[in-house]
Amino acid sequence: MVVIAVFKSSRPEGKEAMKWFGAAQQRCTVLVLTTIQVVICAVWLSTASPTPHKNNQYNRSIIVYECAIGSVAGFSMLLGYIGLLAAVSFLLAFLARNLPDNFNEAKF
């Protein structure tokens, strides 16, 4: 986000955008997004955590333990949130594809 904001701020309409991408705002964004994921995990694990389930339905001579998800809604919310973060990351990468060819973030 910061790299995109830097290149967009070179335009006249983008000068105000840079105040939203300082070091404190970046740390706050990471903290908030991580806290949301921790809360989703904690709620899911505290209400209906996954448990081992003995499955002797297929073969009675072998004991097979499977993971019973517990709450499908909690698991779906967790995977949905991770998918949302991945989609936003993909969108930012797509927006950053037109950066100048001489820009190399690794050298800085």
VEXROMI-940701 format. One record per atom (N, C-alpha, C): atom name; residue number from 1; x, y, z. Coordinates in steps of 0.05 Angstrom, whole numbers, plus 32768, in hexadecimal, padded with zeros to 4 digits. Example, Ala and Ser with C-alpha at 12.3 -4.5 7.8 and 13.67 -1.06 7.14 Angstrom:
REM VEXROMI-940701
<rec atome="N" num="1" px="8108" py="7F8E" pz="809C"/>
<rec atome="CA" num="1" px="80F6" py="7FA6" pz="809C"/>
<rec atome="C" num="1" px="8108" py="7FBE" pz="809C"/>
<rec atome="N" num="2" px="8101" py="7FD3" pz="808E"/>
<rec atome="CA" num="2" px="8111" py="7FEB" pz="808F"/>
<rec atome="C" num="2" px="8102" py="8001" pz="809D"/>
***
This chain:
REM VEXROMI-940701
<rec atome="N" num="1" px="8010" py="7FE8" pz="8000"/>
<rec atome="CA" num="1" px="8000" py="8000" pz="8000"/>
<rec atome="C" num="1" px="8011" py="8019" pz="8000"/>
<rec atome="N" num="2" px="8027" py="8018" pz="800F"/>
<rec atome="CA" num="2" px="8038" py="8030" pz="8011"/>
<rec atome="C" num="2" px="8045" py="8036" pz="7FF7"/>
<rec atome="N" num="3" px="804F" py="8022" pz="7FE9"/>
<rec atome="CA" num="3" px="805C" py="8027" pz="7FCF"/>
<rec atome="C" num="3" px="8048" py="8032" pz="7FBB"/>
<rec atome="N" num="4" px="8030" py="8028" pz="7FBB"/>
<rec atome="CA" num="4" px="801C" py="8033" pz="7FA9"/>
<rec atome="C" num="4" px="8016" py="804F" pz="7FB0"/>
<rec atome="N" num="5" px="8013" py="8055" pz="7FCA"/>
<rec atome="CA" num="5" px="800D" py="8070" pz="7FD3"/>
<rec atome="C" num="5" px="8023" py="8084" pz="7FCC"/>
<rec atome="N" num="6" px="803C" py="807B" pz="7FCE"/>
<rec atome="CA" num="6" px="8052" py="808D" pz="7FC7"/>
<rec atome="C" num="6" px="8051" py="8095" pz="7FAA"/>
<rec atome="N" num="7" px="804C" py="8082" pz="7F98"/>
<rec atome="CA" num="7" px="804B" py="8088" pz="7F7C"/>
<rec atome="C" num="7" px="8032" py="8098" pz="7F75"/>
<rec atome="N" num="8" px="801C" py="8093" pz="7F83"/>
<rec atome="CA" num="8" px="8004" py="80A2" pz="7F7E"/>
<rec atome="C" num="8" px="8006" py="80BF" pz="7F89"/>
<rec atome="N" num="9" px="8017" py="80C2" pz="7F9E"/>
<rec atome="CA" num="9" px="8019" py="80DD" pz="7FAA"/>
<rec atome="C" num="9" px="8028" py="80F1" pz="7F99"/>
<rec atome="N" num="10" px="8036" py="80E7" pz="7F84"/>
<rec atome="CA" num="10" px="8044" py="80F9" pz="7F73"/>
<rec atome="C" num="10" px="8030" py="8109" pz="7F62"/>
<rec atome="N" num="11" px="8017" py="80FF" pz="7F60"/>
<rec atome="CA" num="11" px="8002" py="810E" pz="7F52"/>
<rec atome="C" num="11" px="7FF6" py="8123" pz="7F65"/>
<rec atome="N" num="12" px="7FEB" py="8138" pz="7F5A"/>
<rec atome="CA" num="12" px="7FE0" py="814D" pz="7F6C"/>
<rec atome="C" num="12" px="7FC9" py="8143" pz="7F7E"/>
<rec atome="N" num="13" px="7FB8" py="8131" pz="7F75"/>
<rec atome="CA" num="13" px="7FA2" py="8128" pz="7F85"/>
<rec atome="C" num="13" px="7FAB" py="8114" pz="7F9A"/>
<rec atome="N" num="14" px="7FC4" py="810B" pz="7F99"/>
<rec atome="CA" num="14" px="7FCD" py="80F6" pz="7FAC"/>
<rec atome="C" num="14" px="7FDD" py="8100" pz="7FC3"/>
<rec atome="N" num="15" px="7FE0" py="811A" pz="7FC7"/>
<rec atome="CA" num="15" px="7FF0" py="8125" pz="7FDD"/>
<rec atome="C" num="15" px="7FE4" py="811F" pz="7FF8"/>
<rec atome="N" num="16" px="7FCA" py="811F" pz="7FFA"/>
<rec atome="CA" num="16" px="7FBC" py="811A" pz="8014"/>
<rec atome="C" num="16" px="7FBE" py="80FC" pz="801B"/>
<rec atome="N" num="17" px="7FC3" py="80EB" pz="8009"/>
<rec atome="CA" num="17" px="7FC2" py="80CE" pz="800F"/>
<rec atome="C" num="17" px="7FDA" py="80C6" pz="8020"/>
<rec atome="N" num="18" px="7FF0" py="80D4" pz="801E"/>
<rec atome="CA" num="18" px="8008" py="80CB" pz="802C"/>
<rec atome="C" num="18" px="8006" py="80CE" pz="804B"/>
<rec atome="N" num="19" px="7FF4" py="80DE" pz="8055"/>
<rec atome="CA" num="19" px="7FF1" py="80E0" pz="8072"/>
<rec atome="C" num="19" px="7FE5" py="80C7" pz="807E"/>
<rec atome="N" num="20" px="7FD9" py="80B6" pz="806D"/>
<rec atome="CA" num="20" px="7FCD" py="809D" pz="8077"/>
<rec atome="C" num="20" px="7FE0" py="8085" pz="8077"/>
<rec atome="N" num="21" px="7FF9" py="8089" pz="806E"/>
<rec atome="CA" num="21" px="800B" py="8073" pz="806A"/>
<rec atome="C" num="21" px="8025" py="8076" pz="8079"/>
<rec atome="N" num="22" px="8025" py="8082" pz="8090"/>
<rec atome="CA" num="22" px="803D" py="8084" pz="80A0"/>
<rec atome="C" num="22" px="8043" py="806A" pz="80AF"/>
<rec atome="N" num="23" px="8059" py="806A" pz="80BD"/>
<rec atome="CA" num="23" px="8062" py="8052" pz="80CB"/>
<rec atome="C" num="23" px="804E" py="8049" pz="80E1"/>
<rec atome="N" num="24" px="8042" py="805D" pz="80EF"/>
<rec atome="CA" num="24" px="802F" py="8057" pz="8104"/>
<rec atome="C" num="24" px="8015" py="804B" pz="80F8"/>
<rec atome="N" num="25" px="800D" py="8055" pz="80E1"/>
<rec atome="CA" num="25" px="7FF5" py="804B" pz="80D4"/>
<rec atome="C" num="25" px="7FF9" py="802E" pz="80CA"/>
<rec atome="N" num="26" px="8011" py="8029" pz="80C0"/>
<rec atome="CA" num="26" px="8017" py="800E" pz="80B7"/>
<rec atome="C" num="26" px="8017" py="7FFA" pz="80CE"/>
<rec atome="N" num="27" px="8023" py="8002" pz="80E4"/>
<rec atome="CA" num="27" px="8023" py="7FF0" pz="80FC"/>
<rec atome="C" num="27" px="8007" py="7FEC" pz="8106"/>
<rec atome="N" num="28" px="7FF7" py="8001" pz="8106"/>
<rec atome="CA" num="28" px="7FDB" py="7FFF" pz="810F"/>
<rec atome="C" num="28" px="7FCB" py="7FED" pz="80FD"/>
<rec atome="N" num="29" px="7FCF" py="7FEF" pz="80E3"/>
<rec atome="CA" num="29" px="7FC1" py="7FDD" pz="80D0"/>
<rec atome="C" num="29" px="7FC7" py="7FC0" pz="80D5"/>
<rec atome="N" num="30" px="7FE0" py="7FBA" pz="80D8"/>
<rec atome="CA" num="30" px="7FE9" py="7F9E" pz="80DD"/>
<rec atome="C" num="30" px="7FDD" py="7F95" pz="80F8"/>
<rec atome="N" num="31" px="7FDE" py="7FA5" pz="810C"/>
<rec atome="CA" num="31" px="7FD4" py="7F9E" pz="8126"/>
<rec atome="C" num="31" px="7FB5" py="7F99" pz="8126"/>
<rec atome="N" num="32" px="7FA7" py="7FAA" pz="8118"/>
<rec atome="CA" num="32" px="7F8A" py="7FA7" pz="8116"/>
<rec atome="C" num="32" px="7F82" py="7F8E" pz="8107"/>
<rec atome="N" num="33" px="7F8F" py="7F8A" pz="80F0"/>
<rec atome="CA" num="33" px="7F89" py="7F72" pz="80E0"/>
<rec atome="C" num="33" px="7F90" py="7F58" pz="80EE"/>
<rec atome="N" num="34" px="7FA6" py="7F58" pz="80FD"/>
<rec atome="CA" num="34" px="7FAE" py="7F41" pz="810C"/>
<rec atome="C" num="34" px="7F9B" py="7F3C" pz="8123"/>
<rec atome="N" num="35" px="7F93" py="7F52" pz="8130"/>
<rec atome="CA" num="35" px="7F80" py="7F4F" pz="8147"/>
<rec atome="C" num="35" px="7F65" py="7F44" pz="813E"/>
<rec atome="N" num="36" px="7F5C" py="7F4C" pz="8126"/>
<rec atome="CA" num="36" px="7F43" py="7F41" pz="811B"/>
<rec atome="C" num="36" px="7F46" py="7F23" pz="8117"/>
<rec atome="N" num="37" px="7F5C" py="7F1A" pz="810C"/>
<rec atome="CA" num="37" px="7F60" py="7EFD" pz="8108"/>
<rec atome="C" num="37" px="7F62" py="7EEE" pz="8122"/>
<rec atome="N" num="38" px="7F6F" py="7EFA" pz="8136"/>
<rec atome="CA" num="38" px="7F72" py="7EED" pz="8150"/>
<rec atome="C" num="38" px="7F56" py="7EEB" pz="815D"/>
<rec atome="N" num="39" px="7F46" py="7EFF" pz="815B"/>
<rec atome="CA" num="39" px="7F2B" py="7EFE" pz="8167"/>
<rec atome="C" num="39" px="7F1A" py="7EE9" pz="8159"/>
<rec atome="N" num="40" px="7F1B" py="7EE7" pz="813F"/>
<rec atome="CA" num="40" px="7F0C" py="7ED3" pz="8131"/>
<rec atome="C" num="40" px="7F15" py="7EB7" pz="813A"/>
<rec atome="N" num="41" px="7F2F" py="7EB3" pz="813B"/>
<rec atome="CA" num="41" px="7F3A" py="7E99" pz="8144"/>
<rec atome="C" num="41" px="7F31" py="7E93" pz="8161"/>
<rec atome="N" num="42" px="7F33" py="7EA7" pz="8173"/>
<rec atome="CA" num="42" px="7F2D" py="7EA2" pz="818F"/>
<rec atome="C" num="42" px="7F0F" py="7E9C" pz="8192"/>
<rec atome="N" num="43" px="7EFE" py="7EAA" pz="8184"/>
<rec atome="CA" num="43" px="7EE1" py="7EA4" pz="8186"/>
<rec atome="C" num="43" px="7EDB" py="7E88" pz="817C"/>
<rec atome="N" num="44" px="7EE7" py="7E81" pz="8165"/>
<rec atome="CA" num="44" px="7EE2" py="7E67" pz="8159"/>
<rec atome="C" num="44" px="7EEC" py="7E51" pz="816C"/>
<rec atome="N" num="45" px="7F04" py="7E54" pz="8176"/>
<rec atome="CA" num="45" px="7F10" py="7E3F" pz="8187"/>
<rec atome="C" num="45" px="7F03" py="7E3D" pz="81A3"/>
<rec atome="N" num="46" px="7EF8" py="7E54" pz="81AD"/>
<rec atome="CA" num="46" px="7EEC" py="7E53" pz="81C7"/>
<rec atome="C" num="46" px="7ECF" py="7E48" pz="81C6"/>
<rec atome="N" num="47" px="7EC1" py="7E4E" pz="81B0"/>
<rec atome="CA" num="47" px="7EA5" py="7E45" pz="81AE"/>
<rec atome="C" num="47" px="7EA3" py="7E28" pz="81A5"/>
<rec atome="N" num="48" px="7EB0" py="7E21" pz="8190"/>
<rec atome="CA" num="48" px="7EAE" py="7E06" pz="8185"/>
<rec atome="C" num="48" px="7EC8" py="7DFE" pz="8178"/>
<rec atome="N" num="49" px="7EDB" py="7DF7" pz="8188"/>
<rec atome="CA" num="49" px="7EF6" py="7DF0" pz="817E"/>
<rec atome="C" num="49" px="7EF6" py="7DD5" pz="8170"/>
<rec atome="N" num="50" px="7F09" py="7DD2" pz="815E"/>
<rec atome="CA" num="50" px="7F0C" py="7DB8" pz="8150"/>
<rec atome="C" num="50" px="7F14" py="7DA2" pz="8164"/>
<rec atome="N" num="51" px="7F09" py="7D8B" pz="8161"/>
<rec atome="CA" num="51" px="7F0E" py="7D75" pz="8173"/>
<rec atome="C" num="51" px="7F15" py="7D5C" pz="8163"/>
<rec atome="N" num="52" px="7F24" py="7D49" pz="816E"/>
<rec atome="CA" num="52" px="7F29" py="7D30" pz="8160"/>
<rec atome="C" num="52" px="7F10" py="7D1F" pz="8161"/>
<rec atome="N" num="53" px="7F0A" py="7D12" pz="814B"/>
<rec atome="CA" num="53" px="7EF2" py="7D01" pz="8149"/>
<rec atome="C" num="53" px="7EFA" py="7CE6" pz="8140"/>
<rec atome="N" num="54" px="7EF4" py="7CD1" pz="8150"/>
<rec atome="CA" num="54" px="7EFB" py="7CB6" pz="8149"/>
<rec atome="C" num="54" px="7EE8" py="7CAC" pz="8134"/>
<rec atome="N" num="55" px="7EF3" py="7CA3" pz="811D"/>
<rec atome="CA" num="55" px="7EE3" py="7C9A" pz="8107"/>
<rec atome="C" num="55" px="7EE9" py="7C7C" pz="8103"/>
<rec atome="N" num="56" px="7ED7" py="7C6B" pz="810B"/>
<rec atome="CA" num="56" px="7EDB" py="7C4E" pz="8106"/>
<rec atome="C" num="56" px="7EC5" py="7C44" pz="80F3"/>
<rec atome="N" num="57" px="7EBA" py="7C56" pz="80E4"/>
<rec atome="CA" num="57" px="7EA4" py="7C4F" pz="80D2"/>
<rec atome="C" num="57" px="7EAE" py="7C40" pz="80BA"/>
<rec atome="N" num="58" px="7EC6" py="7C46" pz="80AF"/>
<rec atome="CA" num="58" px="7ED0" py="7C3A" pz="8097"/>
<rec atome="C" num="58" px="7EDE" py="7C20" pz="809C"/>
<rec atome="N" num="59" px="7EEE" py="7C1F" pz="80B0"/>
<rec atome="CA" num="59" px="7EFE" py="7C06" pz="80B6"/>
<rec atome="C" num="59" px="7EFE" py="7C02" pz="80D4"/>
<rec atome="N" num="60" px="7EF2" py="7BEE" pz="80DE"/>
<rec atome="CA" num="60" px="7EF0" py="7BEA" pz="80FB"/>
<rec atome="C" num="60" px="7F0A" py="7BE0" pz="8107"/>
<rec atome="N" num="61" px="7F1D" py="7BD6" pz="80F8"/>
<rec atome="CA" num="61" px="7F36" py="7BCC" pz="8103"/>
<rec atome="C" num="61" px="7F4B" py="7BE3" pz="8107"/>
<rec atome="N" num="62" px="7F46" py="7BF9" pz="80FA"/>
<rec atome="CA" num="62" px="7F59" py="7C10" pz="80FC"/>
<rec atome="C" num="62" px="7F4A" py="7C28" pz="8108"/>
<rec atome="N" num="63" px="7F57" py="7C34" pz="811B"/>
<rec atome="CA" num="63" px="7F4B" py="7C4C" pz="8128"/>
<rec atome="C" num="63" px="7F55" py="7C64" pz="8119"/>
<rec atome="N" num="64" px="7F43" py="7C74" pz="810E"/>
<rec atome="CA" num="64" px="7F4B" py="7C8C" pz="80FE"/>
<rec atome="C" num="64" px="7F40" py="7CA4" pz="810D"/>
<rec atome="N" num="65" px="7F51" py="7CB7" pz="8113"/>
<rec atome="CA" num="65" px="7F48" py="7CD0" pz="811F"/>
<rec atome="C" num="65" px="7F47" py="7CE6" pz="810A"/>
<rec atome="N" num="66" px="7F31" py="7CF3" pz="8109"/>
<rec atome="CA" num="66" px="7F2D" py="7D09" pz="80F7"/>
<rec atome="C" num="66" px="7F28" py="7D23" pz="8106"/>
<rec atome="N" num="67" px="7F2D" py="7D39" pz="80FA"/>
<rec atome="CA" num="67" px="7F28" py="7D53" pz="8106"/>
<rec atome="C" num="67" px="7F0C" py="7D5C" pz="8101"/>
<rec atome="N" num="68" px="7EFC" py="7D5E" pz="8115"/>
<rec atome="CA" num="68" px="7EE1" py="7D6A" pz="8112"/>
<rec atome="C" num="68" px="7EE4" py="7D88" pz="8116"/>
<rec atome="N" num="69" px="7EDB" py="7D97" pz="8102"/>
<rec atome="CA" num="69" px="7EE0" py="7DB4" pz="8101"/>
<rec atome="C" num="69" px="7ED3" py="7DC2" pz="8119"/>
<rec atome="N" num="70" px="7EBD" py="7DB9" pz="8122"/>
<rec atome="CA" num="70" px="7EAF" py="7DC6" pz="8138"/>
<rec atome="C" num="70" px="7E9B" py="7DD9" pz="812D"/>
<rec atome="N" num="71" px="7EA1" py="7DF2" pz="812A"/>
<rec atome="CA" num="71" px="7E8F" py="7E06" pz="811F"/>
<rec atome="C" num="71" px="7E97" py="7E0B" pz="8102"/>
<rec atome="N" num="72" px="7E86" py="7E04" pz="80EF"/>
<rec atome="CA" num="72" px="7E8B" py="7E09" pz="80D3"/>
<rec atome="C" num="72" px="7E8B" py="7E27" pz="80CE"/>
<rec atome="N" num="73" px="7E7A" py="7E36" pz="80DB"/>
<rec atome="CA" num="73" px="7E78" py="7E53" pz="80D8"/>
<rec atome="C" num="73" px="7E92" py="7E61" pz="80E0"/>
<rec atome="N" num="74" px="7E9D" py="7E59" pz="80F7"/>
<rec atome="CA" num="74" px="7EB6" py="7E65" pz="8100"/>
<rec atome="C" num="74" px="7ECD" py="7E5F" pz="80EE"/>
<rec atome="N" num="75" px="7ECE" py="7E46" pz="80E4"/>
<rec atome="CA" num="75" px="7EE4" py="7E3E" pz="80D2"/>
<rec atome="C" num="75" px="7EE0" py="7E4D" pz="80B7"/>
<rec atome="N" num="76" px="7EC8" py="7E51" pz="80AF"/>
<rec atome="CA" num="76" px="7EC2" py="7E5F" pz="8096"/>
<rec atome="C" num="76" px="7ECA" py="7E7D" pz="8099"/>
<rec atome="N" num="77" px="7EC4" py="7E89" pz="80B0"/>
<rec atome="CA" num="77" px="7ECB" py="7EA5" pz="80B4"/>
<rec atome="C" num="77" px="7EE9" py="7EA8" pz="80B4"/>
<rec atome="N" num="78" px="7EF7" py="7E96" pz="80C0"/>
<rec atome="CA" num="78" px="7F14" py="7E97" pz="80C1"/>
<rec atome="C" num="78" px="7F20" py="7E95" pz="80A5"/>
<rec atome="N" num="79" px="7F17" py="7E81" pz="8096"/>
<rec atome="CA" num="79" px="7F21" py="7E7F" pz="807A"/>
<rec atome="C" num="79" px="7F18" py="7E96" pz="8069"/>
<rec atome="N" num="80" px="7F00" py="7EA0" pz="806D"/>
<rec atome="CA" num="80" px="7EF6" py="7EB7" pz="805E"/>
<rec atome="C" num="80" px="7F07" py="7ED0" pz="8063"/>
<rec atome="N" num="81" px="7F0F" py="7ED4" pz="807C"/>
<rec atome="CA" num="81" px="7F1F" py="7EEB" pz="8083"/>
<rec atome="C" num="81" px="7F3B" py="7EE9" pz="8077"/>
<rec atome="N" num="82" px="7F46" py="7ED1" pz="8078"/>
<rec atome="CA" num="82" px="7F61" py="7ECD" pz="806B"/>
<rec atome="C" num="82" px="7F5E" py="7ED1" pz="804D"/>
<rec atome="N" num="83" px="7F48" py="7EC8" pz="8041"/>
<rec atome="CA" num="83" px="7F44" py="7ECC" pz="8025"/>
<rec atome="C" num="83" px="7F40" py="7EEA" pz="801E"/>
<rec atome="N" num="84" px="7F33" py="7EF9" pz="8030"/>
<rec atome="CA" num="84" px="7F30" py="7F15" pz="802C"/>
<rec atome="C" num="84" px="7F4B" py="7F24" pz="802C"/>
<rec atome="N" num="85" px="7F5C" py="7F1C" pz="803F"/>
<rec atome="CA" num="85" px="7F77" py="7F28" pz="8040"/>
<rec atome="C" num="85" px="7F87" py="7F21" pz="8028"/>
<rec atome="N" num="86" px="7F84" py="7F09" pz="801E"/>
<rec atome="CA" num="86" px="7F92" py="7F01" pz="8005"/>
<rec atome="C" num="86" px="7F88" py="7F10" pz="7FED"/>
<rec atome="N" num="87" px="7F6E" py="7F15" pz="7FEC"/>
<rec atome="CA" num="87" px="7F62" py="7F23" pz="7FD5"/>
<rec atome="C" num="87" px="7F6B" py="7F41" pz="7FD6"/>
<rec atome="N" num="88" px="7F6C" py="7F4D" pz="7FED"/>
<rec atome="CA" num="88" px="7F76" py="7F68" pz="7FEF"/>
<rec atome="C" num="88" px="7F93" py="7F6A" pz="7FE8"/>
<rec atome="N" num="89" px="7FA3" py="7F56" pz="7FF0"/>
<rec atome="CA" num="89" px="7FC0" py="7F56" pz="7FE8"/>
<rec atome="C" num="89" px="7FC3" py="7F53" pz="7FCA"/>
<rec atome="N" num="90" px="7FB2" py="7F42" pz="7FBE"/>
<rec atome="CA" num="90" px="7FB3" py="7F3F" pz="7FA1"/>
<rec atome="C" num="90" px="7FAB" py="7F59" pz="7F93"/>
<rec atome="N" num="91" px="7F97" py="7F67" pz="7F9D"/>
<rec atome="CA" num="91" px="7F8E" py="7F80" pz="7F92"/>
<rec atome="C" num="91" px="7FA4" py="7F95" pz="7F93"/>
<rec atome="N" num="92" px="7FB2" py="7F96" pz="7FAA"/>
<rec atome="CA" num="92" px="7FC8" py="7FAA" pz="7FAC"/>
<rec atome="C" num="92" px="7FDF" py="7FA3" pz="7F9A"/>
<rec atome="N" num="93" px="7FE5" py="7F89" pz="7F97"/>
<rec atome="CA" num="93" px="7FFA" py="7F81" pz="7F84"/>
<rec atome="C" num="93" px="7FF2" py="7F88" pz="7F67"/>
<rec atome="N" num="94" px="7FD8" py="7F85" pz="7F61"/>
<rec atome="CA" num="94" px="7FCE" py="7F8C" pz="7F46"/>
<rec atome="C" num="94" px="7FD0" py="7FAA" pz="7F41"/>
<rec atome="N" num="95" px="7FCA" py="7FBA" pz="7F55"/>
<rec atome="CA" num="95" px="7FCD" py="7FD7" pz="7F53"/>
<rec atome="C" num="95" px="7FEA" py="7FE0" pz="7F50"/>
<rec atome="N" num="96" px="7FFC" py="7FD0" pz="7F5C"/>
<rec atome="CA" num="96" px="8019" py="7FD8" pz="7F5C"/>
<rec atome="C" num="96" px="8027" py="7FCD" pz="7F43"/>
<rec atome="N" num="97" px="8019" py="7FC1" pz="7F31"/>
<rec atome="CA" num="97" px="8026" py="7FB5" pz="7F1A"/>
<rec atome="C" num="97" px="8031" py="7FCA" pz="7F07"/>
<rec atome="N" num="98" px="8027" py="7FE2" pz="7F07"/>
<rec atome="CA" num="98" px="802F" py="7FF7" pz="7EF5"/>
<rec atome="C" num="98" px="8044" py="8009" pz="7F00"/>
<rec atome="N" num="99" px="8053" py="8000" pz="7F14"/>
<rec atome="CA" num="99" px="8068" py="8011" pz="7F20"/>
<rec atome="C" num="99" px="807E" py="8014" pz="7F0B"/>
<rec atome="N" num="100" px="808E" py="8029" pz="7F0D"/>
<rec atome="CA" num="100" px="80A4" py="802D" pz="7EFA"/>
<rec atome="C" num="100" px="80B7" py="8016" pz="7EFA"/>
<rec atome="N" num="101" px="80C3" py="8010" pz="7EE3"/>
<rec atome="CA" num="101" px="80D5" py="7FF9" pz="7EE1"/>
<rec atome="C" num="101" px="80EF" py="7FFD" pz="7EF1"/>
<rec atome="N" num="102" px="80F8" py="8015" pz="7EF6"/>
<rec atome="CA" num="102" px="8110" py="801A" pz="7F04"/>
<rec atome="C" num="102" px="810C" py="8019" pz="7F23"/>
<rec atome="N" num="103" px="80F3" py="8015" pz="7F2C"/>
<rec atome="CA" num="103" px="80EE" py="8014" pz="7F49"/>
<rec atome="C" num="103" px="80F6" py="7FF8" pz="7F53"/>
<rec atome="N" num="104" px="8108" py="7FF8" pz="7F66"/>
<rec atome="CA" num="104" px="8110" py="7FDE" pz="7F73"/>
<rec atome="C" num="104" px="810F" py="7FE2" pz="7F91"/>
<rec atome="N" num="105" px="80FB" py="7FD6" pz="7F9D"/>
<rec atome="CA" num="105" px="80F7" py="7FDA" pz="7FBA"/>
<rec atome="C" num="105" px="810D" py="7FCB" pz="7FCA"/>
<rec atome="N" num="106" px="8118" py="7FB7" pz="7FBF"/>
<rec atome="CA" num="106" px="812C" py="7FA7" pz="7FCD"/>
<rec atome="C" num="106" px="8146" py="7FB7" pz="7FD2"/>
<rec atome="N" num="107" px="814D" py="7FCA" pz="7FC1"/>
<rec atome="CA" num="107" px="8166" py="7FD8" pz="7FC5"/>
<rec atome="C" num="107" px="8164" py="7FED" pz="7FDC"/>
<rec atome="N" num="108" px="814C" py="7FF3" pz="7FE5"/>
<rec atome="CA" num="108" px="8148" py="8005" pz="7FFB"/>
<rec atome="C" num="108" px="8144" py="7FF6" pz="8015"/>
***
